[in-house]
Amino acid sequence: MTSIPSTRRRRCLSMALAALAPLAALVCAAWPALAPAQPQMTRIVVAFPPGGPVDFVARTLAEQLGKELGSIVVVENKAGANGAIAAEYVSRAQPDTRTLWLTSVGAVAINPALYPKLGYKPATDLAPVSLVVSNVEMLVVNAKAPYGNGAQFVAAARQARTPLTMASSGTGSVPHLAMELLKEHAGIQLAHIPYKGAAPAITDVVAGHVDGFFGDIPGLIGQISAGKLKPVAIAASRRHPRFPEVRTFAEIGITGVDSDNWYALFAPKGTPAAEIEKMSQAVQRALNTPSVKSRLEASGTEVVGSTPAELARALQADTLKWSRVVRANGITPD
């Protein structure tokens, strides 16, 4: 067989490569479209350690929200400084809904009044997305306490020679401010005993060392079910579905004792309104998925969801309410 000279072979190869060059360019140009799309990731930043009530809500919501968005949703815990670390982190993130902050009411509606040099301003540095759940405060006492309802508790406080004691999860916390609302609107004296968190406060009420405690219902259900705590009144405009027999303060003639430690989602400032609206709708769909809703409600919380505008109004109203309570009582952080 006659062999092709090496020079001719090289020439043929060059011609073949030149002929294929346009096709290669087309393939390269189309490669991004041909390559499998990488799913976007959304982060829900929680200002508390893993295992707490806010973290529980975040992780219950995350998987279904990912399905609604067609993306991966992860929970990232950034605890510390009463929520300020997480808030500042989210407020400085890219202005889109890939980074969200799930917070309780304290860090957005109470902290601005407590901390004059706060490193973020909720009203301007964060964009409301949606309310998530409602956690109204319930007044509980030791199971063996002589008062069986809110009216009896208030009557005992009025007759007591020394003020009844009220535990809280910390100075400036929602339980503390709920107690201040009760003092003001019932015209009674109560002695505030602050603790470092709800757990030790509840422990001392169970032990009988403190007379009462305002707490989020999810954190109280276990001790109530075990017969160690007695619910006596609800600090809300209506009764709670898990405790329909427990009257509100308004029902016993004491109006104005309305305290809701709601949780809500916020995005960084500057996030486009259309993107926020899309996320808000996805959150509401996820919350109303039967498996998500039933799991959250089983914990004692109430699923709400909202539009961004509804969350903005709730934030404004609670900021005004809690700021007034903080100023009127001269409350400063520990």
Secondary structure, DSSP 8 states (H G I E B T S, - for coil): -----HHHHHHHHHHHHHHHHHHHHHHHHHHHHHS-----EEEEEESS-TTSHHHHHHHHHHHHHHHHHTSEEEEEE---GGGHHHHHHHHTS-SSTTEEEEEEHIIIIIHHHH-TT-S--HHHHEEEEEEEEE-BEEEEEETT-S--SHHHHHHHHHH-SS-EEEEESSTTSHHHHHHHHHHHHHT--EEEEE-SSHHHHHHHHHTTSSSEEEEEGGGTHHHHHTTSEEEEEEESSS-BTTBTTS-BTGGGT-TT---B--EEEEEETT--HHHHHHHHHHHHHHHTSHHHHHHHHHTT-EE----HHHHHHHHHHHHHHHHHHHHHTT----
